[in-house]
Amino acid sequence: MAPPDERVATIGEWAPMPAASSSGVRGRGWFNAVVAAWFASFGMQSVLFSWLIVGELRASAEWVGFAQSASALPQLILLMVGGVVADRIEPRRLLTGMHAVATLPPVSLAVVILFGQLSIASVIVYGVSIGVINAFLMPARDSLLSRVAGTMMIQTITLMTVVQFSAQITGTLVGGVIEWVGTPTILGLQAAVLSSGIWFASRLPGLPVKSVELVARPPSENAWHQITAGVREVAGDPALRSMGILVACVGLFFIGPFLVVFPILVRDVYEGGAQALAIVLMLFPLGTIIGSFALRRRGSIRRKIRTTMIALMIASILLGWIGLQWSWGWFLALTLCWGLTGSVFINLSRTVFQEKATEAN
């Protein structure tokens, strides 16, 4: 049996863990590869999901809003449950399993399309399935972030953000050729990208032995108690509480317009196709990448909550300008600037939660 410092805790067994000297930079590399695989897939999905409903099915704005809400609802309902599961199952194993399961929705939708049965219901099932999987995958991935970051938290988070949105841009551009190569081809490619995440996740360093008691929790411990304990911790810490409120506001006032209004604007106001939609959906992450490089170069930011609020105020003004329906060029420029403000929120909110939240909850 291996000595304690070379073992990793999983449910019911011990598994090898890379030595500490080799698991740092290498761990960050595999971690970012997992991030890239998921968000490249997400970039394809953002075009696929919107274009199938807006472009091919020619749905109304109400149906677009309903479909996008349905796909996001599982994360709202199950995200805290996913956090509890990430505490109880070794994150590396959970990530591997979730990437394997995530290949099923795109393959299933491709089969539906090949048999000529595409409908709004089938597209919604596809989106909801991905949303459920992400509710369990995201906490597992984020639980590994502090372990691969070490003392370089802000640098690791900004690099992760750059990788995330670079992969998302790549996936969005690939999704933009859907009218040329066909939807089943893009769905097959999405499944292949997700399957690559299985191997990347399996290469991640395991959970340190000091976290045994966090992963292998006794069955008697109530999952609901863990969820409420996490909520109490966020509510009791001023920084976590403030950032949590801002996160909720962003989801309510920013994500909705981006996912629903922007595709309608592209179709009805600017009379664009899938390629035009891909360009618009690419510009927000491009702005986020540029802003993340600037934050990474600057280093630590002392007043994170205040800086985040200023960025969101600017984002609100930009969103109002976008709603005035300027020319196509101005629409693209304002969307890019909106992404710049998003980089501040995304990086600083992640940093606050990683620095403030205790691993025990």
QUIPE-V875464 format. One record per backbone hydrogen bond with DSSP energy under -1.0 kcal/mol. CO is the residue of the C=O (numbers start at 0). NH is the residue of the N-H. Records with the same first field share a line. If there is no record, write none. Layout:
CO->NH / NH
//
This chain:
2->5
3->6
5->16
7->14
12->9
14->7
18->21 / 22
23->27
24->28
25->29
26->30
27->31
28->32
29->33
30->34
31->35
32->36
33->37
34->38
35->39
36->40
37->41
38->42
39->43
40->44
41->45
42->46
43->47
44->48
45->49
46->50
47->51
48->52
49->53
50->54 / 55
51->56
52->58
59->63
60->64
61->65
62->66
63->67
64->68
65->69
66->70
67->71
68->72
71->75
72->76
73->77
74->78
77->81
78->82
79->83
80->84
81->85
82->86
83->87
84->88
89->93
90->94
91->95
92->96
93->97
94->98
95->99
96->100
97->101
100->103
102->106
103->107
104->108
105->109
106->110
107->111
108->112
109->113
110->114
111->116
112->115
118->122
119->123
120->124
121->125
122->126
123->127
124->128
125->129
126->130
127->131
128->132
129->133
130->134
132->136
133->137
136->140
137->141
138->142
143->147
144->148
145->149
148->151
151->155
152->156
153->157
154->158
155->159
156->160
157->161
158->162
159->163
160->164
161->165
162->166
163->167
164->168
165->169
166->170
167->171
168->172
169->173
170->174
171->175
173->176
174->177
176->179 / 180
177->181
181->185
182->186
183->187
184->188
185->189
186->190
187->191
188->192
189->193
190->194
191->195
194->197
195->199
196->200
197->201
200->203
207->210
208->211
210->214
211->215
214->216
217->220
221->225
222->226
223->227
224->228
225->229
226->230
227->231
228->232
229->233
230->234
231->235
232->236
236->240
237->241
238->242
239->243
240->244
241->245
242->246
243->247
244->248
245->249
246->250
247->251
248->252
249->253 / 254
253->257
254->258
255->259
256->261
259->263
260->264
261->265
262->266
263->267
264->268 / 269
265->271
272->276
273->277
274->278
275->279
276->280
277->281
278->282
281->285
282->286
283->287
284->288
285->289
286->290
287->291
288->292
289->293
290->294
291->295
292->296
293->297
294->298
301->303
302->306
303->307
304->308
305->309
306->310
307->311
308->312
309->313
310->314
311->315
312->316
313->317
314->318
315->319
316->320
317->321
318->322
320->323
321->324
326->330
327->331
328->332
329->333
330->334
331->335
332->336
333->337
334->338
335->339
336->340
337->341
338->342
340->344
341->345
342->346
343->347
344->348
345->349
346->350
347->351
348->352
349->353
350->354
351->355
352->356
357->360
//
